[in-house]
Amino acid sequence: MTNGESLALRLHPDDNVAIARHALPGGSVLSEYAGMVVGADIPAAHKVAISDIRQSEPVRRYGQIIGFATQPIRRGEHVHMHNLAMGAFERDYAFGADARQPSLTTLASFTFSV
């Protein structure tokens, strides 16, 4: 980890995977996830399980189901085509349901240049 940057990013609080910012060699320690140890090499931009995921349990990224575990996936393991498959599930198409109006202080910090 350099300059305090995370090695893997959790994109939504409901996610059970994080995304590797760079290639993670097996044995890497992800201190931002309570010292979780990566089990094997994980390529950059691939998913790593940040909690144990049971077989048939949904895998969530961006707070959305992106597939289901085809086998048990342990915390710190690579999540990809070898252990993830699509499946049928109820979908909620409430587009923008979690959108929030920005505060005036947030808007005041934006600047534009021509």
N, C-alpha and C positions, 0 to 999 in steps of 0.2 A: 504494500500500500504506500502510495506516495502522497505527500501533502495532506494526509488525512482523508483522501478520497476513498469511497467504498469500492471494494472489489466486485461486488454484485449488487444490483439495484432491485429492490422490491417496488413494483410499480403501483400497487394498490394494497391497502391494509388487509383485504380478504385473500390476497394471493398466497399460495403455498409453494411458489417458486420465485426465484430471483434470477436476474439476467446478468451473466458474466460480462463485466466491462472490458476485460482483456482475457486472453487465454489463461486459464487457471490450471497449473500443474497439480496432479494428485498430491495430497498432503498439505495443500495451502490451507491456512487458517483464516476464516472469515470472522474477524473479531466483532463486526457489526451484527452478527448472528450468534452471539454468546459463545464465541470461540469454535464454531462449527468447522469441522475438518472436511475438506473436499476428498471424496473417495478415489477418484481417478481423474485424468486430464479432462478438462471441459473447455471446448473451443470458445473463443470470444463470441458474444451475443447469443450463446446457448443458455438453456435453463438449468438451474441447480435447485434441487428440492431443499426447502428451508424448514420443512417439517416432514415427519414420516407420512407417507401417502399409502393407504391400503389399496389392494387390488380392487378395481372397479370404482374407486373413489374419483370424483372429478379433480382435474388439475386446473387451477385458476391462474390466469395472467390478466392484468388490467381489470381484475375483479370479475372476469368473465370465464366461463368454462371453455377451455380450449381443447379438451379431450379427457380421456379416462385412463387411469393406470391399468395396464394389461398384466401387471405383476406388482407385488409390494415394492415401493420405492423408499429407500431409507434417506433420512436427512443427510445432505451432502453429496447425494448421487446425481449424476447427469440425467436430465429428463429430456428425451428425444424420441425419435421414431421406434427405437428398440423397446421402449416400455410405455408407449403412449398410443392410443387409438381413438378414433371418433366413435361416438355412440349417440343414441337418441335421448333427448331430454327436453323438458318444457322450456321454451324460450320466452323471454320477456323483452319485448321490443319498445320499451318505454324510453325512447331516444331523448337524451338530455334531462332525464328525470333528476339527476344529481348535479345539474348545473347550478352554479351560485353566482349571484350578482357581485362583481368586484366592489370593494369599499372605495370611498373617495380617496383615502390615503394611498391605496394601491394605484388608482388611476393617476393621482398627482405625481407619482414617481416616474411615469412614462414621459419620454421626450421624443420629439420628432425633428428630423432635419431634412432640409430640401437640397 
